[in-house]
């Protein structure tokens, strides 16, 4: 299953200065909390004056593609998938 | 005159990301890892598979198959479309890592580069060590699922051949010591540049294996098999001498688009042609060229095809100039019919510096500078952040694709 969407979500983000590592710690989507286990990929995209940080993360059950807009400081969930065919 | 094998130390490294599009998708989506997946142009049955994952390849799923053919082989095959932004980001990181080792890095496609280590201090560390280090850095700096084949040789041909010996995640060297042993294990069509037709030609000269090919004389290759200088190049290439170290000049730029909804509406078709011209113009301007030759091809819904090419007196550079030339060809159609596919291309390229200015059009320089400025804005702030008015509502009509040839 792969579902594309564009929904605002709540995110707790962590930054570790010793490891110089930034990763979303927890996301809240549709009133459910998902604790992020690992960051699979991070990259940046420009859309006009907006710089977007795209994070591909997983909580172990689902893969999430979330984006952070550095202009308005919003988090958007763009995609959820579980790696299954349906 | 017989030439022996090239006995110098190898200085060329060929790096090839394994099943690039699919591996990148698996990197970004951990739940896809270890599963047979395929990246296709479209997820529907008729969509063309662009890249099967390493796991899908084991089932015999190949690039170029239709999605439905892939599903017939493995019904649970997961189909995804390419995330071009993600792939370009991986390619950028890939290129940056390679540039840390040598200034002479030539991209061969989105997932292949050739690094020339000659005259670099890194050569003293040994290319095998550097190859291992690059593999490690890909895993650490791009992603743990990203693997690559590394081939090392005295020329580009042997380096590429070495990169294909142990897929996936191989590291091999071909030099004068093991060259014959490697050739013994390969067939003629395993050699990069030898297709079925060349194989047939070689067979006609009693050359059936790469070893026969190596043992053939320069005279036989030049006069009988290839009937020209190409035969001599093969004679040198097979012995490990460099003959492929050149940049071929681009002769044309083209774009095509299969319409999602067939139409004969002029306004609709103008919009599509404008977008194709904008994409073609971006590539033309990036190459610092202008063009005077234009070609338009149209496929109609009755599967007939009309095309016409024309060389104009003036050279064109801006999107609008390209668009007006293509439209002048478009209007020469003998019959207006419903269009299902549009293809535009420009040829007869000339470097921008050599272009003559038009005596009667004084604004031309300003328009061209503006065009260049718009390209810079699009490069800096994202594709289609600014575009011609005719392209309104077209942003997602013609999907971003990654060409097989160049990144």
HADDOCK unambig.tbl for C-alpha pairs under 7 A between the chains (distance, minus, plus):
assign (segid A and resid 40 and name CA) (segid B and resid 27 and name CA) 6.12 0.50 0.50
assign (segid A and resid 40 and name CA) (segid B and resid 28 and name CA) 5.15 0.50 0.50
assign (segid A and resid 40 and name CA) (segid B and resid 29 and name CA) 6.89 0.50 0.50
assign (segid A and resid 40 and name CA) (segid B and resid 30 and name CA) 6.80 0.50 0.50
assign (segid A and resid 41 and name CA) (segid B and resid 27 and name CA) 6.92 0.50 0.50
assign (segid A and resid 41 and name CA) (segid B and resid 28 and name CA) 5.31 0.50 0.50
assign (segid A and resid 41 and name CA) (segid B and resid 143 and name CA) 6.98 0.50 0.50
assign (segid A and resid 43 and name CA) (segid B and resid 89 and name CA) 6.92 0.50 0.50
assign (segid A and resid 46 and name CA) (segid B and resid 381 and name CA) 5.21 0.50 0.50
assign (segid A and resid 46 and name CA) (segid B and resid 382 and name CA) 5.27 0.50 0.50
assign (segid A and resid 47 and name CA) (segid B and resid 381 and name CA) 5.54 0.50 0.50
assign (segid A and resid 47 and name CA) (segid B and resid 382 and name CA) 5.09 0.50 0.50
assign (segid A and resid 48 and name CA) (segid B and resid 381 and name CA) 4.57 0.50 0.50
assign (segid A and resid 48 and name CA) (segid B and resid 382 and name CA) 6.19 0.50 0.50
assign (segid A and resid 48 and name CA) (segid B and resid 385 and name CA) 5.93 0.50 0.50
assign (segid A and resid 49 and name CA) (segid B and resid 381 and name CA) 6.45 0.50 0.50
assign (segid A and resid 56 and name CA) (segid B and resid 28 and name CA) 5.56 0.50 0.50
assign (segid A and resid 56 and name CA) (segid B and resid 29 and name CA) 6.96 0.50 0.50
assign (segid A and resid 63 and name CA) (segid B and resid 29 and name CA) 5.90 0.50 0.50
assign (segid A and resid 63 and name CA) (segid B and resid 30 and name CA) 6.88 0.50 0.50
assign (segid A and resid 63 and name CA) (segid B and resid 31 and name CA) 6.83 0.50 0.50
assign (segid A and resid 82 and name CA) (segid B and resid 31 and name CA) 6.03 0.50 0.50
assign (segid A and resid 83 and name CA) (segid B and resid 31 and name CA) 4.59 0.50 0.50
assign (segid A and resid 83 and name CA) (segid B and resid 32 and name CA) 4.92 0.50 0.50
assign (segid A and resid 85 and name CA) (segid B and resid 76 and name CA) 6.40 0.50 0.50
assign (segid A and resid 85 and name CA) (segid B and resid 78 and name CA) 5.47 0.50 0.50
